[in-house]
Amino acid sequence: MAVKKVTLAFCALAFLQTSFAGFERFWPFSTKSTTTAQVDDNWNDLSPEQQKQLIQRYQNLKDISAQQSSTIQQRMDWFTQLPEQEQQRMRDVWQQMSSQQRQEMRLRMQKAKTAQERNAIRQQYMQKYPQNNHSASAPST
């Protein structure tokens, strides 16, 4: 009976140790634990100029993601304005394109200044690729 209890306790402990992502932070025998004091010590070891550079780098990273977020939002707004059949057709075409072709299309769309230019580019790519079977019910443009 005692052996069962010890075995059960051992299994439960092993499960708890391995079942939680990031649990090593709380495991006292972990070599990866990083405390706030260690981070503070590393920060204090930096010169004021290095601290400024690190802060500037962090701010630049935040700015880039904000710019990317804005660009993605504009693309999403443009895409959602298309009719549902056109959206599905664009998804099909996008899946058929190679990474290089996708990049070329992105660049062309970014350089386009008017909605008519973007629509012409979209139509060009849609005509370049045949329509898939599951979207055959959608009329081609």
C-alpha positions in Angstrom: 0.0 0.0 0.0 2.8 2.4 0.9 4.6 1.5 -2.4 1.4 2.5 -4.3 1.3 5.8 -2.5 4.9 6.6 -3.1 4.6 5.6 -6.8 1.5 7.7 -7.2 3.2 10.7 -5.6 6.3 10.3 -7.7 4.2 10.0 -10.9 2.1 13.1 -9.9 5.3 15.1 -9.2 6.8 14.0 -12.6 3.6 14.9 -14.4 3.5 18.3 -12.7 7.1 19.0 -13.5 6.7 18.3 -17.2 3.1 19.3 -17.9 3.3 23.1 -17.7 5.0 25.2 -20.3 7.5 27.5 -18.6 7.3 25.5 -15.3 11.1 25.5 -15.1 11.0 29.0 -13.8 9.4 27.7 -10.6 11.4 24.5 -10.3 14.2 25.1 -7.7 16.7 22.8 -9.4 16.3 24.4 -12.8 19.5 25.9 -14.3 17.5 28.3 -16.6 15.9 30.3 -13.9 16.5 34.1 -14.3 15.6 36.3 -11.4 14.9 40.0 -11.5 18.1 40.6 -9.5 20.1 39.0 -12.3 18.4 41.2 -14.9 18.9 44.3 -12.8 22.6 43.4 -12.4 23.0 43.0 -16.2 21.3 46.3 -16.8 23.5 48.1 -14.2 26.6 46.6 -15.8 25.8 48.4 -19.1 27.2 51.9 -19.6 24.6 54.7 -19.9 25.3 54.9 -23.7 24.7 51.1 -24.0 21.5 51.5 -22.0 20.3 54.3 -24.4 21.1 52.2 -27.4 19.2 49.2 -26.0 16.2 51.4 -25.3 16.4 52.9 -28.8 16.5 49.5 -30.3 13.5 48.4 -28.3 11.6 51.5 -29.4 12.5 50.9 -33.1 11.2 47.3 -32.8 7.9 48.6 -31.4 7.7 51.2 -34.2 8.3 48.6 -36.9 5.5 46.4 -35.6 3.1 49.3 -35.4 3.9 50.2 -39.1 3.5 46.6 -40.1 0.2 46.4 -38.2 -1.0 49.5 -40.1 0.0 48.0 -43.4 -1.7 44.7 -42.6 -4.9 46.6 -41.5 -5.0 48.5 -44.8 -4.6 45.2 -46.8 -7.4 43.6 -44.8 -9.7 46.6 -45.3 -9.0 46.4 -49.1 -9.6 42.7 -49.2 -12.8 42.8 -47.2 -14.3 45.3 -49.6 -14.2 42.8 -52.4 -17.2 40.6 -53.0 -17.1 37.2 -51.4 -16.6 35.4 -54.7 -13.6 37.7 -55.5 -12.2 37.1 -52.1 -12.3 33.3 -52.6 -10.8 33.6 -56.1 -7.9 35.7 -54.7 -7.3 33.1 -52.0 -7.1 30.4 -54.7 -4.8 32.4 -56.8 -2.6 33.3 -53.8 -2.2 29.6 -52.9 -1.1 28.8 -56.5 1.6 31.5 -56.5 5.2 31.0 -55.5 6.8 33.0 -52.8 8.7 35.1 -55.4 5.5 35.8 -57.3 3.7 36.8 -54.1 6.5 39.2 -53.2 6.4 40.7 -56.7 2.6 41.2 -56.4 3.0 42.8 -53.0 5.5 45.3 -54.4 3.4 46.1 -57.4 0.3 46.6 -55.1 2.3 48.9 -52.8 3.5 51.0 -55.8 -0.1 51.3 -57.2 -1.5 54.7 -56.4 -5.2 54.2 -57.3 -7.8 51.6 -56.7 -8.0 51.1 -60.5 -4.3 50.2 -60.7 -4.7 47.7 -57.8 -7.8 46.2 -59.5 -5.9 45.9 -62.8 -3.0 44.1 -61.1 -5.4 41.8 -59.3 -7.2 41.0 -62.5 -3.9 40.3 -64.2 -2.9 37.7 -61.6 -6.4 36.2 -61.5 -6.2 35.6 -65.3 -2.7 34.2 -65.0 -3.9 31.2 -62.9 -6.7 28.7 -63.7 -9.6 28.5 -61.4 -9.7 25.6 -58.9 -12.5 23.0 -58.8 -14.0 24.0 -55.5 -14.4 27.5 -56.6 -15.8 26.6 -60.1 -19.2 27.8 -59.1 -17.8 31.4 -58.7 -18.0 33.3 -62.0 -14.6 34.1 -63.4 -13.8 37.7 -64.1 
